[in-house]
């Protein structure tokens, strides 16, 4: 099944909205330049996403591991992301999925190759916020 990613850029009087919508999952992804090299601890990433407003869109959050995996494309490398994002990034991104064997660690996705690993919540990683569109 082919996914349809739509990049929406609506220019309002004071702002530009940069999000990408995945019609296969009904997820709207942050897709502005802030996703590049946005080093946050996990707590900072949560705060950033919960306060993020892109045009009329708010109610963003840190994605789950499974949600991040929906935008991996293993046919691509550096970044291993689906085509359609205006701001792809080959780096490590937080998920909100805890690592069951360490209470201070969470799963992350490295979009250079599309691999997953764990990291302490105190480390600095990038974040690409998401929201579910009903």
C-alpha positions in Angstrom: 0.0 0.0 0.0 1.4 3.4 -0.9 1.2 6.1 1.7 0.2 9.6 0.7 2.1 12.4 2.5 0.8 15.8 2.0 2.9 18.8 2.9 0.7 21.8 3.9 2.2 25.2 3.8 -0.4 27.9 4.4 0.9 31.4 4.7 -1.2 33.6 7.0 -0.7 37.1 7.9 1.8 36.4 10.7 2.9 32.8 10.3 3.6 29.9 7.9 2.2 26.5 8.7 4.6 23.7 8.1 3.1 20.2 8.7 3.0 17.0 6.7 -0.1 14.8 6.8 0.1 11.0 6.5 -3.3 9.9 5.1 -2.4 6.2 5.9 -2.2 6.9 9.7 -4.1 10.2 10.0 -1.1 11.7 11.7 0.0 15.3 11.2 3.7 15.7 11.6 5.7 18.9 12.5 7.7 19.7 9.3 9.4 23.0 9.9 13.0 23.9 10.2 12.9 23.5 14.0 13.1 19.7 13.6 16.7 20.1 12.5 19.2 19.8 15.3 16.6 20.5 18.1 18.5 18.9 21.0 16.2 18.4 23.9 16.1 16.1 27.0 12.9 14.0 27.0 11.2 16.4 29.5 12.2 19.4 27.3 10.8 17.6 24.2 7.5 16.9 25.9 7.2 20.5 27.0 8.2 21.8 23.5 5.6 19.6 21.8 2.8 20.4 24.2 3.4 24.2 23.7 4.0 23.9 19.9 1.6 25.9 17.7 1.9 25.8 13.9 -0.6 28.2 12.6 -4.1 27.0 13.7 -2.7 23.6 14.8 -1.8 22.8 18.4 -2.2 19.8 20.7 1.1 18.3 19.5 2.9 15.6 21.5 6.0 13.4 21.3 5.2 10.5 19.0 5.3 6.8 20.1 7.9 4.5 18.7 5.3 2.8 16.5 4.2 6.2 15.0 7.9 7.1 14.2 8.3 3.8 12.5 5.5 4.6 10.1 7.6 7.3 8.5 10.7 5.2 8.0 11.5 4.1 4.5 14.2 1.5 4.4 14.7 2.0 0.7 16.1 5.5 1.6 19.3 6.2 3.5 20.5 9.3 5.3 17.6 10.0 5.9 15.6 6.7 5.9 12.4 8.7 5.7 9.4 8.6 3.5 9.5 11.1 0.7 7.3 14.1 1.2 8.8 15.8 4.2 10.2 19.2 3.4 12.6 19.0 6.4 13.9 15.4 6.6 16.7 14.8 9.1 19.2 12.0 9.6 19.5 12.1 13.3 18.1 10.5 16.5 14.5 11.4 17.5 12.7 10.8 20.7 9.7 8.6 21.0 7.4 8.6 24.0 7.7 4.8 24.3 9.5 3.8 27.5 12.1 1.1 27.6 10.7 -1.6 29.9 14.1 -2.6 31.4 15.2 0.8 32.4 12.8 3.3 34.0 14.9 6.3 32.9 15.2 5.3 29.2 13.0 5.6 26.1 13.1 4.3 22.6 14.5 6.5 19.9 14.7 6.2 16.1 17.8 7.0 14.2 16.7 8.2 10.8 20.1 7.9 9.2 19.4 4.2 8.7 15.9 3.8 10.2 17.2 1.9 13.3 15.8 1.9 16.8 17.7 2.0 20.1 17.2 3.3 23.6 18.5 6.4 25.4 18.4 7.9 28.8 15.8 10.6 29.2 18.6 12.9 30.3 20.4 12.7 26.9 19.7 15.3 24.2 17.9 14.2 21.1 15.8 15.7 18.3 12.0 15.8 18.4 9.4 15.8 15.6 6.1 16.5 17.2 2.9 14.8 16.0 -0.9 14.9 16.4 -3.6 12.6 15.4 -6.3 14.1 13.1 -9.7 12.7 13.6 
